[in-house]
Amino acid sequence: MRIGGNDYSLRELAGAFGDLGTLIPFLVGYITITGMDPVGVLVAFGLFKIVAGLYFKTPVPVQPMKAIGTAAISHPGVITPGAIWASGLFTGLLWLAMGLTGAVTWIARITSRPVVHGLVLGLGLGFILQGVKLMEGDLLLAAVAVALTFVLLSLERVPAMLLLLAFGVTVAVVREPVLLGELARLSFHLRLPAFGLTGIGWGDLATGVIVLGLPQAALTLGNAIVAFTEENNALFPNRPVTVRAIAVNHGIMNLVGTSMSGVPMCHGAGGMAGHVRFGARTGGALVILGSLILFIGLFLADSVETLFKLFPQALLGVILMFAGLELAAGVQGNHFDRRDRYVMLLAAGVAMWNMGAGYLAGIALWHAFHRGWLKA
């Protein structure tokens, strides 16, 4: 079924779950470790996935900001919900200003293609490594899931992701039969998100801006704006986006999301690769996934930890690894000269450690080569 330029089909449904390998681990961390209220977190994600799908009409992912999420989850008790909301507020204002003034367009203009390709390659390889780490604790399940995924993806008409998820849920229930009882006792009632901005103190504001927001800025620029725009326009040239539109969208998304007690959100090249790898071709996938997350946030938020148990960690690792493979395999550097390949590989290598640092390192080396300061 096609409505408003989006498809709503079995393939789009399967592709909708293509970024779960990134999404669920951060959601689990935010809710169970930092103590964020699942209502605000899930409602914000659900709402903006729907908006992104309807507006862009491509599989535009809406994911947690990685640097902020990692820092918050790694320092429970030190990074408070108020600091997380403050980082979202800062991030929203920053990218709204960068987009409306056109500054982000100028930055994108001085970013060479070898740097962008390097960021995409580094992100893909990083996803593969993260996926393997998630698989380490359950190698048998991981090996079976990897083999099953390769087989399913070779069958074009088979919704690979749906069968893979069914396999994971079956394994989870077989291993923990009590899950069936927990699912039967799911708490179903309406809860609305609280207004998050009133929970921000002066200390939270300083931590949110300096400790969380500023380190995230370069990562967002490199991955969620420059690399994402490049990937979207390469995959869907008939539905192009601009870095300015994506920056403004980041601003609005985070200002509104923070106000409803959500967490900082971004678009990312890796998330789109995951959606596309498992079948998504339009924004319908995001509308489907967003509607499901929004429903869970409004009516099943108190039982969300039970639902998370249905997805074994090793299975999420497999999904993440295949998203990384899709992303890295799409990089074409054969037409670059020796200097540009140096730039691409340096940006990729450093980006596997830190996307923002990879971006800056690639830019610096490219300009050094092309201004004649260095020779390869």
Contacts in CASP RR format, 6 or more apart in sequence:
PFRMAT RR
TARGET T0000
AUTHOR 0000-0000-0000
METHOD contacts of the structure
MODEL  1
MRIGGNDYSLRELAGAFGDLGTLIPFLVGYITITGMDPVGVLVAFGLFKI
VAGLYFKTPVPVQPMKAIGTAAISHPGVITPGAIWASGLFTGLLWLAMGL
TGAVTWIARITSRPVVHGLVLGLGLGFILQGVKLMEGDLLLAAVAVALTF
VLLSLERVPAMLLLLAFGVTVAVVREPVLLGELARLSFHLRLPAFGLTGI
GWGDLATGVIVLGLPQAALTLGNAIVAFTEENNALFPNRPVTVRAIAVNH
GIMNLVGTSMSGVPMCHGAGGMAGHVRFGARTGGALVILGSLILFIGLFL
ADSVETLFKLFPQALLGVILMFAGLELAAGVQGNHFDRRDRYVMLLAAGV
AMWNMGAGYLAGIALWHAFHRGWLKA
1 7 0 8 1.000
1 8 0 8 1.000
1 9 0 8 1.000
2 8 0 8 1.000
4 57 0 8 1.000
5 57 0 8 1.000
5 282 0 8 1.000
6 12 0 8 1.000
6 53 0 8 1.000
6 54 0 8 1.000
6 57 0 8 1.000
6 282 0 8 1.000
6 283 0 8 1.000
6 284 0 8 1.000
6 287 0 8 1.000
7 281 0 8 1.000
7 282 0 8 1.000
7 283 0 8 1.000
7 284 0 8 1.000
8 284 0 8 1.000
8 287 0 8 1.000
8 288 0 8 1.000
10 159 0 8 1.000
10 162 0 8 1.000
11 159 0 8 1.000
11 279 0 8 1.000
11 280 0 8 1.000
11 281 0 8 1.000
12 279 0 8 1.000
12 280 0 8 1.000
12 281 0 8 1.000
12 282 0 8 1.000
12 283 0 8 1.000
12 284 0 8 1.000
12 285 0 8 1.000
12 288 0 8 1.000
13 159 0 8 1.000
13 162 0 8 1.000
13 285 0 8 1.000
13 288 0 8 1.000
14 159 0 8 1.000
14 160 0 8 1.000
14 161 0 8 1.000
14 162 0 8 1.000
14 278 0 8 1.000
14 279 0 8 1.000
14 280 0 8 1.000
15 59 0 8 1.000
15 161 0 8 1.000
15 274 0 8 1.000
15 275 0 8 1.000
15 276 0 8 1.000
15 278 0 8 1.000
15 279 0 8 1.000
15 280 0 8 1.000
15 285 0 8 1.000
16 161 0 8 1.000
16 275 0 8 1.000
16 280 0 8 1.000
16 284 0 8 1.000
16 285 0 8 1.000
16 286 0 8 1.000
16 288 0 8 1.000
16 289 0 8 1.000
16 292 0 8 1.000
17 161 0 8 1.000
17 162 0 8 1.000
17 165 0 8 1.000
17 278 0 8 1.000
17 289 0 8 1.000
17 319 0 8 1.000
18 161 0 8 1.000
18 271 0 8 1.000
18 274 0 8 1.000
18 275 0 8 1.000
18 277 0 8 1.000
18 278 0 8 1.000
18 280 0 8 1.000
18 319 0 8 1.000
18 323 0 8 1.000
19 61 0 8 1.000
19 63 0 8 1.000
19 270 0 8 1.000
19 271 0 8 1.000
19 274 0 8 1.000
19 275 0 8 1.000
19 319 0 8 1.000
19 323 0 8 1.000
20 311 0 8 1.000
20 316 0 8 1.000
20 319 0 8 1.000
21 131 0 8 1.000
21 134 0 8 1.000
21 316 0 8 1.000
21 317 0 8 1.000
21 319 0 8 1.000
21 320 0 8 1.000
21 323 0 8 1.000
22 63 0 8 1.000
22 64 0 8 1.000
22 127 0 8 1.000
22 270 0 8 1.000
22 271 0 8 1.000
22 320 0 8 1.000
22 323 0 8 1.000
23 45 0 8 1.000
23 63 0 8 1.000
23 64 0 8 1.000
24 308 0 8 1.000
24 311 0 8 1.000
24 316 0 8 1.000
25 134 0 8 1.000
25 313 0 8 1.000
25 316 0 8 1.000
26 63 0 8 1.000
26 64 0 8 1.000
26 66 0 8 1.000
26 69 0 8 1.000
26 73 0 8 1.000
27 41 0 8 1.000
27 42 0 8 1.000
27 45 0 8 1.000
27 64 0 8 1.000
27 304 0 8 1.000
27 308 0 8 1.000
28 305 0 8 1.000
28 308 0 8 1.000
29 73 0 8 1.000
30 36 0 8 1.000
30 41 0 8 1.000
30 64 0 8 1.000
30 69 0 8 1.000
30 72 0 8 1.000
30 73 0 8 1.000
30 84 0 8 1.000
30 263 0 8 1.000
31 38 0 8 1.000
31 41 0 8 1.000
31 304 0 8 1.000
31 305 0 8 1.000
32 305 0 8 1.000
33 73 0 8 1.000
33 76 0 8 1.000
34 72 0 8 1.000
34 73 0 8 1.000
34 76 0 8 1.000
34 77 0 8 1.000
34 79 0 8 1.000
34 81 0 8 1.000
34 84 0 8 1.000
35 81 0 8 1.000
36 81 0 8 1.000
36 84 0 8 1.000
36 261 0 8 1.000
36 262 0 8 1.000
36 263 0 8 1.000
37 81 0 8 1.000
37 193 0 8 1.000
37 194 0 8 1.000
37 261 0 8 1.000
37 301 0 8 1.000
38 297 0 8 1.000
38 301 0 8 1.000
38 302 0 8 1.000
38 304 0 8 1.000
39 191 0 8 1.000
39 192 0 8 1.000
39 193 0 8 1.000
39 194 0 8 1.000
39 261 0 8 1.000
39 297 0 8 1.000
39 298 0 8 1.000
39 301 0 8 1.000
40 193 0 8 1.000
40 194 0 8 1.000
40 260 0 8 1.000
40 261 0 8 1.000
40 262 0 8 1.000
40 297 0 8 1.000
41 261 0 8 1.000
41 262 0 8 1.000
41 263 0 8 1.000
42 293 0 8 1.000
42 294 0 8 1.000
42 296 0 8 1.000
42 297 0 8 1.000
42 301 0 8 1.000
42 304 0 8 1.000
43 192 0 8 1.000
43 193 0 8 1.000
43 260 0 8 1.000
43 262 0 8 1.000
43 294 0 8 1.000
43 297 0 8 1.000
43 298 0 8 1.000
44 193 0 8 1.000
44 256 0 8 1.000
44 257 0 8 1.000
44 260 0 8 1.000
44 261 0 8 1.000
44 262 0 8 1.000
44 263 0 8 1.000
44 265 0 8 1.000
45 62 0 8 1.000
45 262 0 8 1.000
45 265 0 8 1.000
45 290 0 8 1.000
45 293 0 8 1.000
46 62 0 8 1.000
46 289 0 8 1.000
46 290 0 8 1.000
46 291 0 8 1.000
46 293 0 8 1.000
46 294 0 8 1.000
46 297 0 8 1.000
47 257 0 8 1.000
47 290 0 8 1.000
47 294 0 8 1.000
48 62 0 8 1.000
48 253 0 8 1.000
48 256 0 8 1.000
48 257 0 8 1.000
48 265 0 8 1.000
49 62 0 8 1.000
49 286 0 8 1.000
49 287 0 8 1.000
49 289 0 8 1.000
49 290 0 8 1.000
49 293 0 8 1.000
50 286 0 8 1.000
50 287 0 8 1.000
50 290 0 8 1.000
50 291 0 8 1.000
50 294 0 8 1.000
51 253 0 8 1.000
52 60 0 8 1.000
52 61 0 8 1.000
52 62 0 8 1.000
52 249 0 8 1.000
52 267 0 8 1.000
52 283 0 8 1.000
52 286 0 8 1.000
53 59 0 8 1.000
53 60 0 8 1.000
53 282 0 8 1.000
53 283 0 8 1.000
53 284 0 8 1.000
53 285 0 8 1.000
53 286 0 8 1.000
53 287 0 8 1.000
54 283 0 8 1.000
54 287 0 8 1.000
55 249 0 8 1.000
56 232 0 8 1.000
56 239 0 8 1.000
56 241 0 8 1.000
56 283 0 8 1.000
57 239 0 8 1.000
57 282 0 8 1.000
57 283 0 8 1.000
58 232 0 8 1.000
58 235 0 8 1.000
58 236 0 8 1.000
58 239 0 8 1.000
58 241 0 8 1.000
58 272 0 8 1.000
58 282 0 8 1.000
58 283 0 8 1.000
59 272 0 8 1.000
59 275 0 8 1.000
59 276 0 8 1.000
59 280 0 8 1.000
59 281 0 8 1.000
59 282 0 8 1.000
59 283 0 8 1.000
59 284 0 8 1.000
59 285 0 8 1.000
59 286 0 8 1.000
60 232 0 8 1.000
60 267 0 8 1.000
60 272 0 8 1.000
60 283 0 8 1.000
60 286 0 8 1.000
61 267 0 8 1.000
61 268 0 8 1.000
61 270 0 8 1.000
61 271 0 8 1.000
61 272 0 8 1.000
61 274 0 8 1.000
61 275 0 8 1.000
61 286 0 8 1.000
62 253 0 8 1.000
62 265 0 8 1.000
62 266 0 8 1.000
62 267 0 8 1.000
62 286 0 8 1.000
63 265 0 8 1.000
63 266 0 8 1.000
63 267 0 8 1.000
63 268 0 8 1.000
63 271 0 8 1.000
64 263 0 8 1.000
64 264 0 8 1.000
64 265 0 8 1.000
64 266 0 8 1.000
65 87 0 8 1.000
65 91 0 8 1.000
65 216 0 8 1.000
65 219 0 8 1.000
65 220 0 8 1.000
65 224 0 8 1.000
65 263 0 8 1.000
65 264 0 8 1.000
65 265 0 8 1.000
65 266 0 8 1.000
66 216 0 8 1.000
66 219 0 8 1.000
66 223 0 8 1.000
66 355 0 8 1.000
67 212 0 8 1.000
67 213 0 8 1.000
67 215 0 8 1.000
67 216 0 8 1.000
67 219 0 8 1.000
68 84 0 8 1.000
68 87 0 8 1.000
68 88 0 8 1.000
68 91 0 8 1.000
68 212 0 8 1.000
68 213 0 8 1.000
68 216 0 8 1.000
68 263 0 8 1.000
68 264 0 8 1.000
69 84 0 8 1.000
69 263 0 8 1.000
69 264 0 8 1.000
71 79 0 8 1.000
71 211 0 8 1.000
71 212 0 8 1.000
71 215 0 8 1.000
72 79 0 8 1.000
72 83 0 8 1.000
72 84 0 8 1.000
72 212 0 8 1.000
72 263 0 8 1.000
79 207 0 8 1.000
79 211 0 8 1.000
79 212 0 8 1.000
80 204 0 8 1.000
80 207 0 8 1.000
81 199 0 8 1.000
81 261 0 8 1.000
82 196 0 8 1.000
82 199 0 8 1.000
82 200 0 8 1.000
82 201 0 8 1.000
82 204 0 8 1.000
82 208 0 8 1.000
83 203 0 8 1.000
83 204 0 8 1.000
83 207 0 8 1.000
83 208 0 8 1.000
83 211 0 8 1.000
83 212 0 8 1.000
84 208 0 8 1.000
84 212 0 8 1.000
84 263 0 8 1.000
84 264 0 8 1.000
85 196 0 8 1.000
85 197 0 8 1.000
85 199 0 8 1.000
85 200 0 8 1.000
85 204 0 8 1.000
85 258 0 8 1.000
85 261 0 8 1.000
85 262 0 8 1.000
86 200 0 8 1.000
86 201 0 8 1.000
86 204 0 8 1.000
86 205 0 8 1.000
86 207 0 8 1.000
86 208 0 8 1.000
86 209 0 8 1.000
86 212 0 8 1.000
87 208 0 8 1.000
87 209 0 8 1.000
87 212 0 8 1.000
87 213 0 8 1.000
87 216 0 8 1.000
87 264 0 8 1.000
88 208 0 8 1.000
88 213 0 8 1.000
88 254 0 8 1.000
88 255 0 8 1.000
88 257 0 8 1.000
88 258 0 8 1.000
88 263 0 8 1.000
88 264 0 8 1.000
89 197 0 8 1.000
89 200 0 8 1.000
89 254 0 8 1.000
89 255 0 8 1.000
89 258 0 8 1.000
90 208 0 8 1.000
90 209 0 8 1.000
90 213 0 8 1.000
91 213 0 8 1.000
91 216 0 8 1.000
91 217 0 8 1.000
91 220 0 8 1.000
91 250 0 8 1.000
91 251 0 8 1.000
91 254 0 8 1.000
91 264 0 8 1.000
92 250 0 8 1.000
92 251 0 8 1.000
92 252 0 8 1.000
92 253 0 8 1.000
92 254 0 8 1.000
92 255 0 8 1.000
92 258 0 8 1.000
93 251 0 8 1.000
93 255 0 8 1.000
94 217 0 8 1.000
94 251 0 8 1.000
95 104 0 8 1.000
95 220 0 8 1.000
95 225 0 8 1.000
95 247 0 8 1.000
95 248 0 8 1.000
95 250 0 8 1.000
95 251 0 8 1.000
95 254 0 8 1.000
96 247 0 8 1.000
96 248 0 8 1.000
96 250 0 8 1.000
96 251 0 8 1.000
96 252 0 8 1.000
96 255 0 8 1.000
97 103 0 8 1.000
98 104 0 8 1.000
98 107 0 8 1.000
98 247 0 8 1.000
99 105 0 8 1.000
99 244 0 8 1.000
99 247 0 8 1.000
99 248 0 8 1.000
100 248 0 8 1.000
102 244 0 8 1.000
104 221 0 8 1.000
104 225 0 8 1.000
104 243 0 8 1.000
104 244 0 8 1.000
104 247 0 8 1.000
105 242 0 8 1.000
105 243 0 8 1.000
105 244 0 8 1.000
107 221 0 8 1.000
107 226 0 8 1.000
107 243 0 8 1.000
108 225 0 8 1.000
108 226 0 8 1.000
108 229 0 8 1.000
108 243 0 8 1.000
110 363 0 8 1.000
111 226 0 8 1.000
111 359 0 8 1.000
111 363 0 8 1.000
112 340 0 8 1.000
112 343 0 8 1.000
112 363 0 8 1.000
112 366 0 8 1.000
113 340 0 8 1.000
114 333 0 8 1.000
114 336 0 8 1.000
114 340 0 8 1.000
114 341 0 8 1.000
114 343 0 8 1.000
114 344 0 8 1.000
114 347 0 8 1.000
114 362 0 8 1.000
114 366 0 8 1.000
115 343 0 8 1.000
115 344 0 8 1.000
115 347 0 8 1.000
115 359 0 8 1.000
115 362 0 8 1.000
115 363 0 8 1.000
115 366 0 8 1.000
116 226 0 8 1.000
116 227 0 8 1.000
116 230 0 8 1.000
117 331 0 8 1.000
117 332 0 8 1.000
117 333 0 8 1.000
117 336 0 8 1.000
117 344 0 8 1.000
117 347 0 8 1.000
118 331 0 8 1.000
118 343 0 8 1.000
118 344 0 8 1.000
118 345 0 8 1.000
118 347 0 8 1.000
118 348 0 8 1.000
118 349 0 8 1.000
118 351 0 8 1.000
118 362 0 8 1.000
119 222 0 8 1.000
119 223 0 8 1.000
119 226 0 8 1.000
119 227 0 8 1.000
119 269 0 8 1.000
119 347 0 8 1.000
119 348 0 8 1.000
119 351 0 8 1.000
119 355 0 8 1.000
119 358 0 8 1.000
119 359 0 8 1.000
120 227 0 8 1.000
120 230 0 8 1.000
120 231 0 8 1.000
120 269 0 8 1.000
120 327 0 8 1.000
120 328 0 8 1.000
120 330 0 8 1.000
120 331 0 8 1.000
121 327 0 8 1.000
121 328 0 8 1.000
121 331 0 8 1.000
121 344 0 8 1.000
121 345 0 8 1.000
121 347 0 8 1.000
121 348 0 8 1.000
121 351 0 8 1.000
122 328 0 8 1.000
122 347 0 8 1.000
122 348 0 8 1.000
122 349 0 8 1.000
122 351 0 8 1.000
122 352 0 8 1.000
123 223 0 8 1.000
123 227 0 8 1.000
123 269 0 8 1.000
123 270 0 8 1.000
123 324 0 8 1.000
123 327 0 8 1.000
123 351 0 8 1.000
123 355 0 8 1.000
124 270 0 8 1.000
124 273 0 8 1.000
124 323 0 8 1.000
124 324 0 8 1.000
124 325 0 8 1.000
124 327 0 8 1.000
124 328 0 8 1.000
125 324 0 8 1.000
125 328 0 8 1.000
125 348 0 8 1.000
125 349 0 8 1.000
125 352 0 8 1.000
126 324 0 8 1.000
126 352 0 8 1.000
127 270 0 8 1.000
127 320 0 8 1.000
127 321 0 8 1.000
127 323 0 8 1.000
127 324 0 8 1.000
127 327 0 8 1.000
128 320 0 8 1.000
128 321 0 8 1.000
128 324 0 8 1.000
128 325 0 8 1.000
128 328 0 8 1.000
129 352 0 8 1.000
130 317 0 8 1.000
130 320 0 8 1.000
131 316 0 8 1.000
131 317 0 8 1.000
131 318 0 8 1.000
131 320 0 8 1.000
131 321 0 8 1.000
132 317 0 8 1.000
132 321 0 8 1.000
133 317 0 8 1.000
134 313 0 8 1.000
134 314 0 8 1.000
134 316 0 8 1.000
134 317 0 8 1.000
134 320 0 8 1.000
135 141 0 8 1.000
135 142 0 8 1.000
135 313 0 8 1.000
135 314 0 8 1.000
135 317 0 8 1.000
135 318 0 8 1.000
135 321 0 8 1.000
137 313 0 8 1.000
137 314 0 8 1.000
138 312 0 8 1.000
138 313 0 8 1.000
138 314 0 8 1.000
139 314 0 8 1.000
141 168 0 8 1.000
141 171 0 8 1.000
141 312 0 8 1.000
141 314 0 8 1.000
141 315 0 8 1.000
142 314 0 8 1.000
142 315 0 8 1.000
142 317 0 8 1.000
142 318 0 8 1.000
145 164 0 8 1.000
145 167 0 8 1.000
145 168 0 8 1.000
145 314 0 8 1.000
145 315 0 8 1.000
145 318 0 8 1.000
146 318 0 8 1.000
146 321 0 8 1.000
148 163 0 8 1.000
148 164 0 8 1.000
148 167 0 8 1.000
149 160 0 8 1.000
149 164 0 8 1.000
149 318 0 8 1.000
149 322 0 8 1.000
152 158 0 8 1.000
152 160 0 8 1.000
152 163 0 8 1.000
152 164 0 8 1.000
153 160 0 8 1.000
153 277 0 8 1.000
153 278 0 8 1.000
153 322 0 8 1.000
159 279 0 8 1.000
160 278 0 8 1.000
160 279 0 8 1.000
161 278 0 8 1.000
161 279 0 8 1.000
161 319 0 8 1.000
164 315 0 8 1.000
164 318 0 8 1.000
164 319 0 8 1.000
165 311 0 8 1.000
165 315 0 8 1.000
167 315 0 8 1.000
168 310 0 8 1.000
168 311 0 8 1.000
168 312 0 8 1.000
168 315 0 8 1.000
169 310 0 8 1.000
169 311 0 8 1.000
171 312 0 8 1.000
171 315 0 8 1.000
172 179 0 8 1.000
172 309 0 8 1.000
172 310 0 8 1.000
172 311 0 8 1.000
172 312 0 8 1.000
173 179 0 8 1.000
173 180 0 8 1.000
173 310 0 8 1.000
176 309 0 8 1.000
179 306 0 8 1.000
179 309 0 8 1.000
179 310 0 8 1.000
182 306 0 8 1.000
182 309 0 8 1.000
183 306 0 8 1.000
186 300 0 8 1.000
186 303 0 8 1.000
186 306 0 8 1.000
187 300 0 8 1.000
187 302 0 8 1.000
187 303 0 8 1.000
188 299 0 8 1.000
188 300 0 8 1.000
188 303 0 8 1.000
189 299 0 8 1.000
189 302 0 8 1.000
190 298 0 8 1.000
190 299 0 8 1.000
191 297 0 8 1.000
191 298 0 8 1.000
191 299 0 8 1.000
191 301 0 8 1.000
191 302 0 8 1.000
192 298 0 8 1.000
193 260 0 8 1.000
193 261 0 8 1.000
193 262 0 8 1.000
194 260 0 8 1.000
194 261 0 8 1.000
195 259 0 8 1.000
195 260 0 8 1.000
195 261 0 8 1.000
196 258 0 8 1.000
196 259 0 8 1.000
196 260 0 8 1.000
196 261 0 8 1.000
196 262 0 8 1.000
197 258 0 8 1.000
197 259 0 8 1.000
212 264 0 8 1.000
213 264 0 8 1.000
216 264 0 8 1.000
218 355 0 8 1.000
218 356 0 8 1.000
218 357 0 8 1.000
218 359 0 8 1.000
218 360 0 8 1.000
219 354 0 8 1.000
219 355 0 8 1.000
219 356 0 8 1.000
220 250 0 8 1.000
220 266 0 8 1.000
221 356 0 8 1.000
221 359 0 8 1.000
222 355 0 8 1.000
222 356 0 8 1.000
222 359 0 8 1.000
223 266 0 8 1.000
223 268 0 8 1.000
223 269 0 8 1.000
223 270 0 8 1.000
223 355 0 8 1.000
223 356 0 8 1.000
224 246 0 8 1.000
224 250 0 8 1.000
224 266 0 8 1.000
224 267 0 8 1.000
224 268 0 8 1.000
224 269 0 8 1.000
225 243 0 8 1.000
225 246 0 8 1.000
225 247 0 8 1.000
225 250 0 8 1.000
225 267 0 8 1.000
226 243 0 8 1.000
226 359 0 8 1.000
227 268 0 8 1.000
227 269 0 8 1.000
228 246 0 8 1.000
228 267 0 8 1.000
228 268 0 8 1.000
228 269 0 8 1.000
228 272 0 8 1.000
229 241 0 8 1.000
229 242 0 8 1.000
229 243 0 8 1.000
229 246 0 8 1.000
230 269 0 8 1.000
231 269 0 8 1.000
231 270 0 8 1.000
231 272 0 8 1.000
231 273 0 8 1.000
231 327 0 8 1.000
232 239 0 8 1.000
232 240 0 8 1.000
232 241 0 8 1.000
232 272 0 8 1.000
233 240 0 8 1.000
233 241 0 8 1.000
235 272 0 8 1.000
235 276 0 8 1.000
246 267 0 8 1.000
249 267 0 8 1.000
250 266 0 8 1.000
250 267 0 8 1.000
253 265 0 8 1.000
254 264 0 8 1.000
254 265 0 8 1.000
257 265 0 8 1.000
258 264 0 8 1.000
269 327 0 8 1.000
270 323 0 8 1.000
270 324 0 8 1.000
270 327 0 8 1.000
271 323 0 8 1.000
273 323 0 8 1.000
273 324 0 8 1.000
273 326 0 8 1.000
273 327 0 8 1.000
274 280 0 8 1.000
274 319 0 8 1.000
274 322 0 8 1.000
274 323 0 8 1.000
274 324 0 8 1.000
274 326 0 8 1.000
274 327 0 8 1.000
275 285 0 8 1.000
275 286 0 8 1.000
276 326 0 8 1.000
277 322 0 8 1.000
277 323 0 8 1.000
277 325 0 8 1.000
277 326 0 8 1.000
278 322 0 8 1.000
279 285 0 8 1.000
280 286 0 8 1.000
296 304 0 8 1.000
296 307 0 8 1.000
297 304 0 8 1.000
300 307 0 8 1.000
331 344 0 8 1.000
333 340 0 8 1.000
333 341 0 8 1.000
333 344 0 8 1.000
336 344 0 8 1.000
338 376 0 8 1.000
339 366 0 8 1.000
339 369 0 8 1.000
339 370 0 8 1.000
339 376 0 8 1.000
340 366 0 8 1.000
342 365 0 8 1.000
342 369 0 8 1.000
342 376 0 8 1.000
343 362 0 8 1.000
343 365 0 8 1.000
343 366 0 8 1.000
343 369 0 8 1.000
346 358 0 8 1.000
346 361 0 8 1.000
346 362 0 8 1.000
346 365 0 8 1.000
347 358 0 8 1.000
347 359 0 8 1.000
347 361 0 8 1.000
347 362 0 8 1.000
347 365 0 8 1.000
349 358 0 8 1.000
350 357 0 8 1.000
350 358 0 8 1.000
350 361 0 8 1.000
350 362 0 8 1.000
351 357 0 8 1.000
351 358 0 8 1.000
351 359 0 8 1.000
365 374 0 8 1.000
367 373 0 8 1.000
368 374 0 8 1.000
369 375 0 8 1.000
369 376 0 8 1.000
END
